[in-house]
């Protein structure tokens, strides 16, 4: 485009008219004069103009064709065009407007009228440019707002889903899927007191070496198209930040920092959950060991009781047989006495059976406890 002073291109094949128009506008504008339509198109191809004063009757390519050419070329299509012609019929004027002219002035020319038309067309053109610039800015703002809204949605969904992750692997997968939707390529390092886990890069890669050397001294570190965001348990390396767009670069970096905050919080929660699970498992294991020891004691007691009962019953039977023989009991008395003894022995057997049932229930409890430890 032109400098602060508007630049006008005058196209007329008459020397006198070119000189006249050049003299009129030289005081207020920068003026360039050419003779033919071909020269006009060549001049427009070399530089932009704020307005073209175009004669209709030109040797070779006429003014209407020149105007059509200008309007069909996106690079110069919005250049204001004012026809200056001796043809003053309605048909000629309509044709001028049909091919895209902004105004049509007939010869002979009034200097004041000519300046008024040119000033008006230039003012309208400037106003249109301002409106277009405002429109572009509004569109840019709208697109940025939509981008912010979409990325905020991604961040919120990640924070919600992260608390459904029950392992570092699940959390890493969720984080990398989210960063991919931001349009950036990343790799991850998760750190714990006992070990480290790499995701989306090989252990012998340059990225892995960089991740391994990062400390918490710098929360966010930029180097070229790469950015590192780190915390106590997680370090994220972004490999293709949009350097060509500082606004996108800053926004994406801020959003990814929030993702790392959420990831760090979930890592700490997973550590606590793991510690509680280990404590629970240790407690259950100790309880199971104690129960197993008690169960073995119960088994030994039951075995001892069963053996002792059997020995006692055998001894009683022998003693009774001898007593019956010595006492000289009648047959009915003998039957009554033996029936009473059998009942007592049966009751003793029931007691032993109940002890076995108690042992079986305790064994079932110990088995369920071991299953709980393994779960």
Secondary structure, DSSP 8 states (H G I E B T S, - for coil): ---SS-EEEEE-S-HHHHHHHHHHHHTTSEEEEESSHHHHHHHHHHS--SEEEEES--SSS-HHHHHHHHHH-TTTTT-EEEEEES---HHHHHHHHHTT-SEEEESS--HHHHHHHHHHHHHHHHHHHHHHHHHHHHHHHHHHHHHHHHHHHHHHHHHHHHTT--SHHHHHHHHHHHHHHTT--EEEEEE-SS-EEEESS-TTSHHHHHHHH--TT-SEEEETTEEEEE-SSEEEEES---TT-HHHHHHHHHHHHHHHHHHHHHHHHHHHHHHHHHHHHHHHHHHHHHHHHHHHHHHHHHHHHHHHHHHHHHHHHHHHHHHHHHHT--HHHHHHHHHHHHHHHHHHHHHHHHHHHHHHHHHHHHHHHHHHHH-
